[in-house]
Amino acid sequence: MAKTPISIRLETDLLNWFKHVAPQGYQVMIQDILRDYRRAREHREQNILGRAQQIFTQYHAKCFWHLRKDLVVTLENLSIIQNGLRKYGGLEGLRIAAELDLNEEPKPCQSPRFKK
């Protein structure tokens, strides 16, 4: 895969840690961590979208009567689902809307290669 040179500012202690842990491949290690983070984020997004689609179908009559029944939930319209749950879903809707929050970050990398 092609690589693009970039300039990035890291805190000195963080960079020193990477160089200590992987002296010959610290840049590769940083890239692997970023790639794992991206995969975790994409996986979380897909899980949330699947859950949001189920919720949309289940709560259509109560919270989403004004939307087409065949709506496909996407990242672009996820906030409409969250807002409908918050506005018309009562306490249960508030709880479910919080479940669909993309801003909750995925768990840190659990890959064995980063446990040095």
Secondary structure by P-SEA (a helix, b strand, c coil): cbbbbbbbbccaaaaaaaaaaccccaaaaaaaaaaaaaaaaaaaaaaaaaaaaaaaaaacccccccccccccccccaaaaaaaaaaacccaaaaaaaaaacccccccccccccccc
